[in-house]
Every structure is written in structure tokens, then in C-alpha cells.
Amino acid sequence: MSERRERLLDAWLWACGLDVAVRKAGNVSAQSAGHGMAASAFLDSARAAAPAIAGRNAVGESIEAAVRATRDAAGCNTNLGIVLLCVPLARAWQASGADSPDRLLATLAPGLAALDLADAEAAYRAIAVASPGGLGQAPAEDVADAPSVDLRAAMTLAAGRDSVARQYRDGFADILGFGIGEFLAAGACEATLGDAVQRLHTAFLARWPDSHIVRKLGGGVAQTVTAEAAGWLARFRDDPAVGRGRDYGDWDNSLKQRGINPGTSADMTVATLFAAALMWPRCVALGVDQSWHGFCISSPRTGSHPASTRPDPLGAKSG
């Protein structure tokens, strides 16, 4: 196995493992099932999709392969948004070995510009297989129809109503700019990795209404949750460990009891973790209870972590 393929697999499995190892308000986790799903389905999906993520096929083809593998493994849609975000990041990093957000952004730009109609056709088939809830109908290039434009153009048409689509239009600036910035800021506050993931998810949820909530429950509900998240983000900035307390668990349970799933914010969080692990490979040696303080900033920008320190990426536990 090549070093780059190994690093892609490590980064993917680490990011997807943290997605459920860390309790994130409203989302499925090892501590709190919800929305008719359990954490095991997400872990099965991550393993099944890994070969497509770490392969070298075209973006659309890889998205379709990952989603079909997920459907076979889990029988439901657990990771469509994550796959749509992480495949372009993976291909850009494969092309450059980028070790900074600026370099990864620069490599993404030509990759997104090169997306074609075949990429769109494959991605549309993937969306049909995943069958995400609440999509409704679009006035142009609806996913229920065959696309007539390239994948980036199709995503641009949806960018105003979907944060995942906006990344294709805007070159993933929300992930490699805002997301990475929030993740590193959490490290500057002597947070554990688990604390940093909770703060990152809360920051995305507080920044704009979650697309998945809007589609399922409407803009009013989404705005209410965004306001709640803004209050929690202020608390995280005062106390990095606030997410370990009973109040945060009560908020998580309250969202689930109201049928609210901030799924897009979770997708953005996982994609940010994936990008961080690609740029700073020592990340994947960390467990959720280990200090995140200054880790990325002080870590070597290139090279892989020692094999002896690499944990099972999908076996992490969170407190």
C-alpha cells in the first residue's frame, strides 16, 4: 500500500470514527442513538466506503461507489454529505500532498473546475441511491432528472440552499478557512480532541441554519437551533470542557426529542477533520480524551505518524 493511500485511509477512518465517538448535539453518537439509527451503522458505512475514498477514480465515480457501498453495508443513508465533501478533498490532496489549508485550497480549484457531466451523472445516481429525506424539487437540474451541466455547475445552482453544494461553488472555503480556523482555535484553549470536535460542530451550527434541518423542518426551526448553538458556542469559548456536562447532554436529547438532526453541520465537521488529518497526519494518533492544545501547530507538516502509536480509528471511545 502506498504511503498516500495509507494516509487517506487513516484520515477517513479517524474522521468518521470521531463523528460518532464524540457526542455532538442532535447527531447520532456512541453515547446517544437517535433518528432511528445507531453509531454502528456509521462505522460500518465508513469501512465500506473507505476503498472508494482512497482510490484514484474520478470524483463522480468515487462518490457513486462510496454511496453504493454504504447502502450495501448499512441499508440507509448515513454519509452522503460526508462523501460529497471528502472525495474532492481526497483527490486534491492526492495530487499535491498539501500540508497547509492554502495549498489544499489552491489544488482544489483546478480539480473543481475540471468536473464534468459524467461526474454530475454519477453523483446524481449516488443521490438517488442514498435517497436523502426532504430534498423536495429544484427549479433547475433537479436530482430526480438527468443533469445537463457539469457537477460544479449543478452544485452552484443548489449552493444557496445547501451548505455542501456551496463548497463546490466556493472552493471549500468554509471548511479550509472557517472550519480549520475553529478547530485550531479550540486547540489554543487547552481542549481535548473531543472538546475541539464538539466546539467545531457547534461553530458550524451557529454560523448558519443547518441545511438538513431547513429541508426537513423549515427555516424557522433551523434558525431557532442556530440561535441555541450560538449560545453554546459562547460557552465553549469560555470553558472548552462545557460539552462534557449534563447541560450539553440535555441539549442533545432535546434536539432528538424534537426530531431535529443537524446533519449538514456534522458533515462539515467530518470533512474538516478529514482535511486536518491529511495535512497534519499526526492527528490520527490522538484519541478523544487526549490534549489537542497546539497539536497541529506544533506538529510536523509532512511525514506519517509512527505505526506503533496509531489507534484503531473506529474503536475510539468518548467521555
Buried (B, 14 or more C-beta within 10 A) or exposed (E): EEEBBBBBBBBBBBBBBBBBBBBBBBBBBBBBBBBEBBBBBBBBBBBBBBBBBBBEBBBBBBBBBBBBBBBEBBEBBBBBBBBBBBBBBBBBBBBBBBBEBEBBBBBBEEBBEBBBBBBBBBBBBBBEBBEBEEBEEBEEBBBEEEBEBBBBBBBBBBBEBBBBBBBBBBBBBBBBBBBBBBBBBBBEBEBBBBBBBBBBBBBBBBBBBBBBBBBBBEEEBBBBBBEBBBEBBEBBBEBBBBBBEEEBBEBBBEBBEEEBBBBBBBBBBBBBBBBBBBBBBBBBBBBBEEBBBEBBEEBEEEEBBEEEEBBEBBEBEBE
